Amino acid sequence: MRLAALLALGAALLLAGCGTAPVPRGGGIVSTNPCADAMLVQLVPAQRIAAISHYSADPMASSIPAKVAARFRTTRGDAEDVIAMQPDLVIASSFTSASTRAAYARAGLNVLYLDSPTSIAASEAQVRELARAVGAPRAGEAMVQRIDRAVALSSTSAPPVPALLWIGGNLVSGDGTLLHEMLGRAGFRDAAADYGLHYTGYLPAEHVIADPPRVMLVPDPQGRSAASRAASVRARVLSHMGGRVVQAHFPRRLVNCGGPVIADAMARLAEVRRTLQ
């Protein structure tokens, strides 16, 4: 009997050792909101983050450096995937579908839904909201102070310079947006309204070429898409206009979100503005 018991125990231990990788115990924070990712990675230690949005791994949608995003597991935000991770907190977008919200509720998940701020003040309020939710209010205040400092340093008393900020292809940022306010704070006049645009909209290249603003803030190259080809043609034509138009690089990751991205965006806008003085 004793020998049989020992053999059974040994077999059990052997089977346990040959099993697959252990199932994660859950916990941590899962973000399905790429703009929340940008705040989250600066507010809490990496080990507290169970997953970030898959958008943060896409250079055209991310607001964080690729090397930072690569440190984290990503999720596409499917309710089944998120629920399976059993997180302590989910940070999602206010645009999350009703069915996904219902699934989270049925699973008993703690979820924070964040909207898309259209002003610096609203973005700072969101930073504080998220910081409180993750138990990092001091880190949130420090982030707000960095934003305020960058805005103050970028301010200028010089006359505003007409500028267009291109998000990609022929898509331009207009009034009623966070980017619009940032342009104004940095000494630019958002010229989108000159072409009849409000908010973010499509602006044909021929309209700009016929009557360009003083400054064109353009993102990174975007591959071989039709929008990218249109942007390249526009850039080539404008480059032959002598000193009439200044085309300045404005990284794509600076146009997607607010939060800590505001500080980097304001610093870049101030840098471009100084070259015009």
Salt bridges, closest charged atoms under 4 A:
ASP81 OD1 - ARG73 NH2 3.41
GLU141 OE2 - ARG128 NE 2.59
ASP175 OD2 - HIS198 ND1 3.01
GLU181 OE2 - ARG185 NH2 3.04
ASP190 OD2 - HIS180 ND1 2.97
ASP194 OD2 - ARG189 NH2 3.10
ASP220 OD1 - HIS249 NE2 2.84
ASP264 OD2 - ARG253 NH2 3.33
GLU271 OE1 - ARG268 NH1 2.84
